[in-house]
Amino acid sequence: MIYSVPYGKRSLSFHLPDDLPVMMVTPRAVAPAPDPIVAVQQALAAPVGGVRLADFAGAGSAAIAINDKTRPVPHAHLLPPLLAALEDLGLPPANISLIIATGTHPPMPPAEYAAVLPPDVLARYPVLCHDAAAASDLIDLGRTTAGTPVQINRHFLAADLRIVVGNIEPHQFQGFSGGVKSAAIGLAGKETINVNHAMMTHPAARLGRYADNPARQDVEAIGRMIGVHFALNAILNHSKQIVEAVAGDPAAVMAAGIPLARQIYESPAAQAFDLVIASPGGHPKDLNVYQAQKALNHAALITRPGGGILIAAACTEGSGSPAYEHWMAGMSSHEAVIARFSAEPFRTGPHKAFQIARDAVGRSIWWVSDLPVALAQTLLLNPAPDLDTAIAAALAALPPRPAIAILPWANTTIPRTMDDGR
């Protein structure tokens, strides 16, 4: 039988023998909102948590943290109603700044701003891009109770009204994205992100876990220190269309949005599989290895020890992290990666090597991508020229009639067999 999975801005097809048991593990098929702009307007008109934009009618300036090109945030639908509401408060466009929240991702040059913002927004409002390494652009706010030093973009902090815009969707160790995370991580300094992300090794820092997740609750604490006033978040279907929008107090937005996200993204998978074929979900989820790695993590949750995982991810922008590439130079095995990473201070970039190694040890993995073969080999990704070749290699190493799962949108799929902490 012929199957296909998203790959960059297209799809890849592959063949599996008709007699093999195959299960599709996917988010629930949900129709989009009939009119996404109206859905956003309704969310803004009925905010949750007792916080309304009208409460900030005297504000002289506003800053909005928006996600970078690695996130499929529908800014063209989310921002126009929000910006119109801010102008209705009396704020002139010149006093409403959009700050691209990159975290430790490379800063986006102005020529790329059009990849995340519609032309009319770019032409009308000031746009800045965060740089986590620019010390002069950071203000120190102290430490969270968990000990995380909080250094945040000064332009965002200087605004009278501080807003975050993004999606609520599964996150491999924060539990869920959304809420204050766009500012608390996206507009933070490297040290803040390093200390927070070091919590990813905690047993409760995992996919779909929120209330007692130490990494995510540290993010909430950072958001409170920043003083994020208002959040506007979307929940998308697998076609990256808005299903629901939620606005208001950031904590209340998460409380309202997470159950909606679970209804879409949780998927039953009643067994551990011998072979899992996964795609991050296409562009921009597979823009680089840094993003595509999440598909491996989600696939590993339902892959038995000794089984195989095939990742189909275009990775047209390479690894996504020079620090990750440099750190991997000369590494010979996933076991060696884990040993070295565990012996060194935590750093973002190399943490991606650890995440891949942790899920690859004891399993066979293959990557189908547009990466140069030499780079894929340096990153220990075991490159394959195409999915059919990788499948043939996997089947040859597995018992007869292996159980197979396909995760076409792995980055936004929560296999329901795992304990997600609810």
SULPE-V60915 format. One record per residue. NEAR is the number of other ideal C-beta (glycine too) atoms within 10 Angstrom. Layout:
near = <NEAR NEAR>
This chain:
near = <10 7 17 15 26 22 22 20 11 10 14 20 12 20 12 19 11 7 8 15 13 17 18 11 25 16 24 12 9 18 9 15 20 7 12 20 15 13 21 25 18 15 24 20 12 11 22 19 18 9 19 17 23 10 14 18 12 9 19 11 16 25 24 28 28 23 24 23 18 21 21 21 25 17 21 15 20 27 23 16 22 23 20 11 19 23 16 11 16 11 20 11 14 10 19 24 19 25 23 25 28 20 22 24 23 17 15 19 8 10 7 14 19 11 11 24 19 14 10 12 21 15 9 14 21 14 18 17 18 27 19 27 11 13 12 6 18 23 15 13 16 9 15 21 8 14 8 26 16 24 22 26 25 13 17 26 16 12 20 14 23 27 26 30 25 26 23 27 23 25 24 20 22 25 27 25 24 27 29 27 30 31 32 32 25 29 31 29 24 19 16 27 21 20 19 27 22 17 21 18 16 13 9 17 23 21 23 25 24 22 13 12 24 17 24 26 20 25 26 20 19 27 25 14 17 24 14 26 19 26 32 25 31 30 25 24 20 19 14 19 16 21 19 22 25 28 33 22 20 31 18 18 28 28 16 21 25 22 10 16 27 20 14 23 27 19 21 9 21 9 12 16 25 22 27 33 29 30 30 31 28 25 19 23 24 30 23 24 28 23 23 29 26 24 28 28 19 27 31 22 22 26 24 16 8 12 25 25 27 27 31 30 34 24 26 15 18 20 25 20 22 11 16 23 18 11 21 22 8 7 17 8 12 20 13 13 24 16 12 15 21 10 7 11 8 17 18 20 20 20 25 23 26 21 22 26 21 18 21 21 15 14 19 18 25 20 23 28 24 14 24 11 11 9 17 21 12 16 25 19 27 16 17 22 9 13 25 15 13 26 22 12 16 24 18 7 13 17 9 7 11 18 19 24 26 23 31 22 25 34 26 28 27 25 26 16 15 16 9 17 15 11>
